Amino acid sequence: MDHKIFQLDNGLRILLHQQDSPITHACLIVDVGSRHEQHGKFGTAHFIEHLLFKRTTRRNTNQILNRLEAVGGDLNAYTTKEYTCIQASFLNPYLDRALDLFEDIIFHSVFPEDEMEKEKGVILDEMASYLDSPEESIMDDFEDLIFEGSGLGHNILGLENDLKAIEKEDIKTFISQHYATSKMVIAIAGNYSEAKVHRLANKLFGQVQVYEWDHAEEEVQFSGNQHKTLEKPINQVHYVLGSTGYSIYDERKTGLLLLNSLLGGFGMASILNLNIREKYGIAYTIESNYSLYSDTGLFSIYFGTDEEKAEKALKLVYKELNKLREQPLSLGFLDRAKTKFKGQIALAEENRMSMIIAEAKNLLDYNRVVSLQEVFDKIDRVSLTEIQEIANELFAPEKISSLTFVPED
């Protein structure tokens, strides 16, 4: 594996994935997200991600945005419930320019009041746009239902009143408490020597002061076996059902990832798509999803369909879930599912930005990079018995919750 990993004196870790390409993909990931926000301050982590591009002690907004675009590069960012990620793609000669920009926006942003007010308006528009997409908002609302009362139980964008009330001091406090250098990873996929990256990282980040981690992980509360229906100004029924799953550290996660893939994951040949959409012409979109967190997970199935078809679609979904609980898969079917899943993973690694972000998260979560062969080996070890045991645990009626969006009368 062409990986080099080293750590600076302030705790910040650097990952170099050496690849022979004229294009470099790099990211800086902080191990903090929306689940770490306080009640009344929901939306802080995502708000900070926006503000990082607005002004530093050295650059104004235009200078930040043009720093990489001027040389044909790309700069972006996103926030999840457990991570904040800054990412960039650029030609190889501009690595120092990209890393210098990372250091500037992460450690020297000034969060001006005028920019804060403008970005609040931008995020409020983002919230409104999001609510216009029920197939997206229902997934987050379902997660809120399952994890109600915990940090996982609120939307990453936050709440409108919370966002409006966030002040500059709240931003500074959140960063001082959570942006620990020991919880940061810079990952680079490009054609560089270890010596060059080490020298550049020390030059740009070596003088950054040590930020201490000041956060105790909460104990997540689960709200299982809930069934909720909401009226919305929509034309179709949107339905999601599911239950809590396994965390990133649970060995059973591989089996559930495989089960998700064969049941309703990526592609058109999944069990749900073939046996419901294709066979009966019900539900334009039907899929399953598995979200993994540091201490739990969430497995869900979503479909959208016409109101008169919703009941039949739901019965067909439960029919497939019950078959998985009651009848073991054939060995041939499982082998084909493994082959398909491994192929999908391998193809995903062709997206080098996704690859380097995944490797950076590996370093944060496991303190090492998990190889593709190791992932394949774990998939190969999943047995017929394990798949059935997982199905029986997760699809038991007493564990399943649901959320339905129905058209208003």
Secondary structure as the mmCIF struct_conf table of DSSP 4:
data_model
#
loop_
_struct_conf.conf_type_id
_struct_conf.id
_struct_conf.beg_label_comp_id
_struct_conf.beg_label_asym_id
_struct_conf.beg_label_seq_id
_struct_conf.end_label_comp_id
_struct_conf.end_label_asym_id
_struct_conf.end_label_seq_id
STRN STRN1 HIS A 3 GLN A 7
TURN_TY1_P TURN_TY1_P1 ASP A 9 ASN A 10
BEND BEND1 GLY A 11 GLY A 11
STRN STRN2 ARG A 13 GLN A 18
BEND BEND2 PRO A 22 PRO A 22
STRN STRN3 ILE A 23 VAL A 30
BEND BEND3 ASP A 31 ASP A 31
HELX_RH_3T_P HELX_RH_3T_P1 SER A 34 HIS A 36
HELX_LH_PP_P HELX_LH_PP_P1 GLU A 37 GLN A 38
TURN_TY1_P TURN_TY1_P2 HIS A 39 GLY A 40
TURN_TY1_P TURN_TY1_P3 PHE A 42 GLY A 43
HELX_RH_AL_P HELX_RH_AL_P1 THR A 44 LEU A 51
TURN_TY1_P TURN_TY1_P4 LEU A 52 LYS A 54
STRN STRN4 THR A 56 THR A 56
BEND BEND4 THR A 57 ARG A 58
HELX_RH_AL_P HELX_RH_AL_P2 THR A 61 GLU A 69
TURN_TY1_P TURN_TY1_P5 ALA A 70 GLY A 72
STRN STRN5 ASP A 74 THR A 79
BEND BEND5 LYS A 81 GLU A 82
STRN STRN6 THR A 84 LEU A 91
HELX_RH_3T_P HELX_RH_3T_P2 ASN A 92 TYR A 94
HELX_RH_AL_P HELX_RH_AL_P3 LEU A 95 PHE A 107
BEND BEND6 HIS A 108 HIS A 108
STRN STRN7 SER A 109 SER A 109
HELX_RH_AL_P HELX_RH_AL_P4 GLU A 113 LEU A 131
TURN_TY1_P TURN_TY1_P6 ASP A 132 ASP A 132
HELX_RH_AL_P HELX_RH_AL_P5 PRO A 134 ILE A 146
TURN_TY1_P TURN_TY1_P7 PHE A 147 GLY A 149
BEND BEND7 SER A 150 SER A 150
TURN_TY1_P TURN_TY1_P8 GLY A 151 LEU A 152
BEND BEND8 GLY A 153 HIS A 154
TURN_TY1_P TURN_TY1_P9 ILE A 156 LEU A 157
HELX_RH_AL_P HELX_RH_AL_P6 GLU A 160 ALA A 165
HELX_RH_AL_P HELX_RH_AL_P7 LYS A 168 HIS A 178
HELX_RH_3T_P HELX_RH_3T_P3 THR A 181 LYS A 183
STRN STRN8 MET A 184 GLY A 190
BEND BEND9 ASN A 191 ASN A 191
HELX_RH_AL_P HELX_RH_AL_P8 GLU A 194 PHE A 205
TURN_TY1_P TURN_TY1_P10 GLY A 206 GLN A 207
BEND BEND10 VAL A 208 VAL A 208
HELX_LH_PP_P HELX_LH_PP_P2 GLN A 209 TRP A 213
HELX_LH_PP_P HELX_LH_PP_P3 ALA A 216 GLU A 218
BEND BEND11 ASN A 225 ASN A 225
STRN STRN9 HIS A 227 LYS A 232
BEND BEND12 PRO A 233 PRO A 233
BEND BEND13 ASN A 235 GLN A 236
STRN STRN10 VAL A 237 GLY A 245
TURN_TY1_P TURN_TY1_P11 ILE A 248 TYR A 249
TURN_TY1_P TURN_TY1_P12 GLU A 251 ARG A 252
HELX_RH_AL_P HELX_RH_AL_P9 LYS A 253 GLY A 264
BEND BEND14 PHE A 266 MET A 268
BEND BEND15 SER A 270 SER A 270
HELX_RH_AL_P HELX_RH_AL_P10 ILE A 271 LEU A 272
HELX_RH_PI_P HELX_RH_PI_P1 ASN A 273 GLU A 278
HELX_RH_AL_P HELX_RH_AL_P11 LYS A 279 TYR A 280
BEND BEND16 TYR A 284 TYR A 284
STRN STRN11 THR A 285 LEU A 292
BEND BEND17 SER A 294 ASP A 295
STRN STRN12 GLY A 297 THR A 305
HELX_RH_3T_P HELX_RH_3T_P4 GLU A 307 LYS A 309
HELX_RH_AL_P HELX_RH_AL_P12 ALA A 310 GLU A 326
BEND BEND18 GLN A 327 GLN A 327
HELX_LH_PP_P HELX_LH_PP_P4 PRO A 328 SER A 330
HELX_RH_AL_P HELX_RH_AL_P13 LEU A 331 ALA A 348
TURN_TY1_P TURN_TY1_P13 GLU A 349 GLU A 350
BEND BEND19 ASN A 351 ASN A 351
HELX_RH_AL_P HELX_RH_AL_P14 ARG A 352 TYR A 366
BEND BEND20 ASN A 367 ARG A 368
HELX_LH_PP_P HELX_LH_PP_P5 VAL A 369 SER A 371
HELX_RH_AL_P HELX_RH_AL_P15 LEU A 372 ARG A 381
HELX_RH_AL_P HELX_RH_AL_P16 LEU A 384 LEU A 394
BEND BEND21 PHE A 395 PHE A 395
TURN_TY1_P TURN_TY1_P14 PRO A 397 LYS A 399
STRN STRN13 SER A 401 PRO A 407
#
